[in-house]
Amino acid sequence: MKVAFRIWRQDNPNEKGGFKEYQVDNLNADMSFLEALDHLNELLVLRNEKVVAFEYDCREGICGQCGVFINGRAHGPHDNVTTCQLHMRSFQDGETIVIEPWRAKSFPVIKDLIVDRSAFDRIIEQGGYISAKTGTAPEANAIPIGKEISDRAMDAAACIGCGACVATCKNSSAALFTSAKINHLNLLPQGQPEAYRRVIEMTAQMAKEGFGHCTFTGACEVECPEGISITNIAEMNARYFKAKIFS
Ligand code: FES
């Protein structure tokens, strides 16, 4: 199959950037989307042109590195799929595919399709950990946890921190990411020692990084490749008020 890739090109954070179109043929419909971009880059190398910078690590939907906007949707046309798990068979032969980096003030473009998501790391630094002592692993059944609580914690822990929630939100809010990271620890007994401090400091860092306020449009939940629920945001808000009163 052949397609036209219309890709955002930007050499550095200070350059204005713009779209450039590339015709690519000899693509296999079963190629992954990133393999198709690899194929384009091989063509660009042969033509002595600058390759397109894009990010990835696992290519298995785990690491959250690969997110881009594809035809106006975060991670492309399918629900609950990361960019690396998308295949060219999801597009029509001859289609023009528009690829853009995440658009958010707190995620400045580094180069082409790569954005700086270190704001997420700084939010995690404020409380995305527990203070349990390291050493011999404790007996797995020593702290019984009910199924409903463990399910909710593990559902929140599924967040891969890709940034699709921020990029798709009209307010560029990081509330879905931050709430998932808070709740997955605050729900569990192991997360209790820092529970109040975690919600206060992680939300404070979220605001400091310049992310917008959440107005519950629900766009983040729709575009999240891991299906993280916006009920996490409501729960984070409730935990925040409780922490402010009791801490
Ligand atoms: S490259 Fe790891 S989630 Fe896509």
Boltz pocket constraint, residues with backbone or C-beta under 6 A from the ligand:
constraints:
  - pocket:
      binder: B
      contacts: [[A, 55], [A, 56], [A, 57], [A, 58], [A, 59], [A, 60], [A, 61], [A, 62], [A, 63], [A, 64], [A, 65], [A, 66], [A, 67], [A, 82], [A, 83], [A, 84], [A, 85]]
      max_distance: 6.0
